[in-house]
């Protein structure tokens, strides 16, 4: 009695600190200069970079898919391929080398110098625009849609459109953030921008067939590969790797649990197809492009949380990555794909979009005191909950009045 009440709620919207001194905003100036040099609207550059990396340079280190700098220019030789040897090489795997050549800089400079990386990305985007627009640059912001789709490197129409749509959504909403190295950047909202998709035909993208078995929102790159469900021996209790049910008619779905795989995307899918694996999840999401594979129907109970009560009442989503190295594996494509999926599931099953119901595996309690030490800690400190909840459209704002004993827990992303 009388102790403070702690409310575990979703984190605040991505914190936007007061702008630092002008000297700390060199990256904003670099975008403006690159726009003037290349002819690409500065808003398009800012939105593309924000959607790819949230304007982060990552100190010259590559993402797991081999992308460098604020413009995430790909260098396939630098991709992190731990356990992912089967991952296909993207068609734009040599973008960094091509972009470096276009601006007369070395690949090393484009990898490590944010200003040169932004110049290179802008010049490459302009080259793409000319390729799909008869040698001319688009006259309107909406006209850059096809060039933006080409920048994704996707060969399928669904992924390319989803990528470009996300960037145009950012253009309409605007953005502002302080990067890990203290750069303050902002992009004004353009709510009336309308994408011109007429040029998509010039990209000759592959039409992705609709797979009706997958429970996903329209337009998301999603497929269904069933997890194993079979007896392993004559013992009727020896089976894998999920339980059949009829949720939400027999059991209410209350939570969505966020996991990371600790192995590659393909290895995770193979694991869940093994009836002796003893584990499964409803969905698996790929790091490189956010592709979703559903493996267990939402009506059924996946073995994913290490707590039977939570299993019964939740949907589990695995994200390709390693908790200890999550900042490189948790790509913007993955965050956005996951957020679209979670918004769809939350609306369908009436799951509250807050951190009491959208939880990490590390938030799942041990069912007994003796099991607590063996519970998982994924997705780990590098999962950016603040950014993720903002993508879900559910940023937290303190609701308690001044002087209240309610404490809002709002951890910052581990830097």
N, C-alpha and C positions, 0 to 999 in steps of 0.2 A: 504494500500500500504506500502510495506517495512517490514511488519510483517513477522515473521517466518511462513513457510508453514508446517503444521503438516500432515504427511502421516500416515494414520492408516493402518498398514500392519501386516502380520503375524509375530509372535514372532520369535526370533532367535532360532536356534537349541539349544537343551538342553545345557545350559552353562557348560563348562568343565573348571573349574578353575585350576590354576596351582597347582600341587600337594603340599599338606601341608607337615609338617614335618613327618618323618617316624613314630613317635609315634601316629600320627593321622590315620595311615593305619593299625591298628590292625586287622580290619575285613578282609583285604586282606590276612594277615598272617594266620588268622583263616581258610579261605578257603583252603589255601595251606596245612595246617596241617590236616584238615579233609580229603582232597584228599589222602594224604599219608596214613592215618589211614584206610580209607575205601576201597581204590583201585579204586575210581571213578576219572576219569581225572578232574583236577582242572578246565579246560575250560568248561566241562559239568556242574559242580556245579555252576560256575559263571554265565553261560548263563541261567541255569534254575532259579537261584535266581533273576537274572536281569529281566527275563520275568515275574516272579511272583510278585516281590516287588520293583524292581530297587534297590536291595540291602539294602532296608530300614528295620530297626528293629522296628520302630514305638513305641519306648520306652516301649516295652513289652505289648502294647495294641493290641487287636485282630482286624482283618478286619471284615467287616460286615458278611462275610461268615465263621468267626471263625478261620481264619488262623493267626498264630503267627510267628514273627521273619522273618529274611531274607529268610528262606526256606519255609515260609508260611505253616507251619504244622498245620493241622486242628484239632480243638477241638470243636466239635459240640455244646457242652454245652455253649460255649462262643459266638456263633453266635448272631448277632444283628437281632432280629426277629420282629422289629416294623412293624406291619401290614403284616408280611410275614409268618404267621403260616402255610400257604399251601406250602411253599417252601420245596421240597423234601430233606431229609437228604442224603448227598452224601455218596457213598460207602466207602470213605476214611475218614469218620468223626472221626475215632479213631486213625488216623495216629500219632498224637502227643504222645498219651499214648504208642503206640507200639514203636515209635522211642525212647522215653525216656527209655523204658525198654531195648532196644537193646544196649544202651550205659551206662546203669547203673546209670542214673540220674533221679531225680524227675521230674514229669511234670511241676512243678513250675519253676525249673531251665531252662527247655527247652523253656518255655514261655518267660522268662525275660532275660536270658543271651544269647546274640547273638552268642558267641563262642559255647556254648552247643547246641544252636538251629542249627547251621551250621553242627556240628558233627552229631547230630541226623538226620538231613535231608540227609546227605551224606550216613550214615549207612543204612537208610531206602531205599534209592535209590539203594544201592548195594544189599540189600536183594531182592528188586524187580527184579534186573537184574539176580540174581541167580534163582529166581522162573521161569523166562521166558527163561532161557538159560541153562537149564539142570544142575544147580548147579554151573556153572562157571561164572566168570565175562567176559564181552566182551573184545575182544583183540584190538578193534579199537574204535575210538571216534564215528564213524557212527553206530557201533554195539549197542550203548546205547539207540538207538531210541525207542525201545519197552518199556524199563524200564522207560524212560522219559514219554512216553504216559500213562503208568500205574500210574505214580506219579500224573497225572492230576485228577485221581479219576473218570474220565468220564466212563460211561457204553456204550455210543454210539461211533461208529467208527469215525463219522465226527468230533465230538468235540475232541476226543483223538488225531486224526491225526492233526487237526488244532493247538492244543496245542503244540505237538511235533514239527511240522513244524515251528512254531514261534520261538521255542528255537533253532532249527538248523539254522534258518535264522540269529539269533543273533550270533551264533557261526561263521557263515561265515562273518558277517559284523564287529564283534568286538564291544566293548562298553567301555565307560569310564564315570565316574560320581563322584561327591562329594555328599555324603548322607547328610541328614538334621542334623546329629550329627557330621558332619565334617570329615567323613571317605572318603578318596580318594581310589577308586578302578578302576582297568583297566583290560581289557581282550583283548588280541591280536586277530585280525581277522584270521580266518582259511578258506579262500575262497574256498578251494578245498574239504572241508568236505562233504561227501555224506551220507545221512542217509540210514541205512539198515532196510527196513521195513518188512523183511521176518518174524520177530518174532511177528508181530502184531496178527497173527492168534492164537497164544497161549493165548492172552488176552480174546478171545471169546467175542469180542465187538459186540454190536447190530448194524446191518446195518440200517442206517437212510435213509428212503425213500426220494426221491427227490420230492419236492412240487413245481410244475411248476408255480403256481400262484404267488409265492413270487419272487420279483425282487431283487435278491441278487447275489453277485459273487459266482462262483462255489467253493464248499468246505466249505462255511460258514454255520454254523448251523442256519437255517432260515426257518420260517414257515409263513403262511398267515392266519390271523384271521380277518374277515372283521369288520370294524367299522360300527356303525349303520347309515343307511340312509333311513329315512322314515318320513312321515308326523306325527306330534304330535296332530294336530287338523284339522278342516275344513279350516283353514287359510292356503293358499298355501305357505305363507312365514314362517310358523311355522314348521320347519323340522330340522333334524340333521343327522350327525354332521360334514358334509363336503359338498363341492360343486363339482358337476361333471364338467369335462372339457376335453380337448383333448391336454394337454400340451405334448411336447413343440410346437405342430403345431399351436395352437391358442395363447399361451402365453409362452414366453421364461422363462426357469428356470435359475435364476442367482445366487441364494444363497442356502446354506444349513445351517439350524439353529439348534444349539446344545442346548438342554434343559435338566433339571433333573425333575424327576417325583413328588417328595415330598410325594409320597406314594409308596407302594410296586409295583413290576412288575405285579403281578396278579391283584392287585387293579386298576392299570392303564389300563390294558387290559379290565377289566370289566367296567370301567368308559367310555371308548371310545365305548363300545357296548350299552351304554345307549343313546337313541335318544334325550333325554332331557338334556344331559350333557353340550352341548354347546361348546365342545372342542374335538379335535382329533389331531393325529400326524400320519405321514406316517409310522414311525417305532418306536418300543420300544425295548430297549436292557437291558438284565438282568445283574445285578451286579456280581453274583457269577461265571458265566461261559461265559458271553458274548452272550448268545443265543439271536437271533433277531426275533421279531415278527413284520411282516408288517401288517398294519391295513387299510391303504388307498393307492390305486394305485398311482403311481407317476404322472400319467396323471391328476389326480384329485387334488383339492385344499383343503388341511386340514386346520382346524381352530386351528392354533397353535401359531401364533406370536403376536396376539393382534394388528396387523396392516394389513389392507386389502391388501395394495400394496405388502407388504412383503409376505403375505400368497400366493398371486397370483404367485409370482415369486420365491418361495422357496420350499424346502423339509424340513420337520421338523423331528428331531430324538430325542426321549425322552430316557434318561438314568436313570435307577433305582437309586435313591439316594436322599439325602437331602443336599441342598446347604450349610447349616450351618455346616454340618458334612461330607462334601464331601470326605475328604481325606481317610476315611475308606470305603466309598461306591464306589468310583471311582477306581475300581480294574484294574490291568493290563490286565486281560482278557477282561474287558469291553472296555478299551482304544483300544486294538488291534482289537477287533471285530468291533468297531465303525470306526476305521481308514480304515479297509478293505472295509467296506460298503461305506464310503465316497469317497475313491479312485475310487471305481466302479461307483458310481453315478456321480462324477465329470467328469470322462472320458466319460460317456454315454451322459451327458447333457452339456458338455463343460463349466463346472463351474471352474473358476480359483481357484487353491489351494493357497489361501492367506487369510489373516485375514480381507480383505475387502469383501470376499465372503463366507468364512467359519466363521460364526459368532455365538456368543452366543445370547440367548434370551435377555440377558442384553444389547446387542448392538442394539436391535431393537428400533427405536425411537417411541415415542408416536405420533399418527396421528394428534393430535391437542394439543395445550398447556394445555388444561384442563385434558388430559389423561396421561400426563407424569408421574405424581405422582403414578399412578396405574400400571405402567409398571413393568415387572418382573426383577429379578436380578440373575436368574439362568443362567448358572450352578454354579455361585458363585466364590469366591476367591480360592476355593480348586480344581477347575478344572485346571489341569496343561497344559495350552495352549502350552507352549514351548515343552513339551514332545509330546503332541498330534500332533502338526504340524510337528515335526520330524518324527513321525510314518507315517504321510501322505506323507513323502518324499519331504516336502516343507519347510525346515528350512529357516529362513530369514537371510539374510546378508545385512548389510547396503550398499546401492548402491550409496548414495550421495557422492560427492567428498568432501574432507576437506574444511571447510569454507562454505559449502552449508547451506541454511536456512531450508532445509528439515530435519525434526526430525523423527527418527524411534522410535516408541513406542514399547517397549519390556519389559512388566511387568514380574517380576519374580513370580514363583509359591509361593502362601502364605504358609509360614512355621509355 
